[in-house]
Amino acid sequence: MKGLARKLAAVRLFRFGVVGVGAALLFFVLSWALVSAGLPPFFGSVIAYALAFIVAYSAQHGWTFEGQHDHGRALPRYLVTQLVCAMVAGLSAHVAVSIFSASPLAMSAIVTLVAGAASYVLSSVWVFRDDQRAT
């Protein structure tokens, strides 16, 4: 039984990573395309982020966490989780640079890992917790 649980956790983590990378790539492409099409950078990036957020939530809900959670509960929690992760990313970047004198590349890698881990943990234990599945 423990082997099956580990396998399911590994599959979930893999799917979470695929969705995260896909959402990041979608954001990158959309922000580039919108700004290249003439939108001001602020609005192009905000629109791209909103669209990537919707796609990421839909994929995390439906594929990673098997679509069995009520949107009325999961979506607001997902939004809060992403806001928390944005703050964690900012704090991690500040610490990496100001305390550890990390290069921009090292800082980006650290922030990506820390924010991704925080997002996965919060999504697993709060947003899409197994005991909160819709019946």
Order of alpha helices (4+ residues) and beta strands (2+ residues): alpha-alpha-alpha-alpha
